[in-house]
Amino acid sequence: MYNSIGYSQATKSPLQVSKLFLNHTWNDQNGQKFQFIKANSEHYAIAIAYTSCKSVCPMVTQQISALRKKLSEDNINFPFYFISIDPKRDDFEHRKAFLNKFGSGLEWRFLATSLKTTHQLVAELGMGFSDPGSNDHAMHTLTLAILNQKGKILTSIAILPEETAASVKKIKTVLQPKSD
């Protein structure tokens, strides 16, 4: 069982995503191939969303934008990624339009792969979702995971408007170099 900060409650050891996750080839909103193992950053953030969502995903995007702006003010910058939980409908154009509408000015990627692989890999992040199916509505976690270059989950935070200041503080804490 995992708690919201990325540690196993039983062992208190940090979670680590698998080599499959790190080496998997995703497609971004521009049709470019992407692998987390080749991400050129010491840290990165991942959230899940889908483009036909009319309520929560746009709000999540706005909250991530606010969080990212606050971090940037303190010179804390790293890539942010969305993973599509509706890859059947979230083609390149839909993902690109979603980012243009709700993530204007942000440098992030909206990644997709098969639904089966998405379920498997998103579960490694401690996140979950239901398939939107034909009703265009999916339930999913509202979490942002912060990982290091090797795929260690440093923390996971709730994406809520009232939590922005606490989230910034938590991210700063986990990204601070550890003194010996």
Beta strands, then each sheet from edge to edge (+ up, - down):
strand 1: 26-27
strand 2: 33-34
strand 3: 43-49
strand 4: 80-84
strand 5: 108-111
strand 6: 143-148
strand 7: 153-158
sheet 1: 1+ 2-
sheet 2: 5+ 4+ 3+ 6- 7+
end
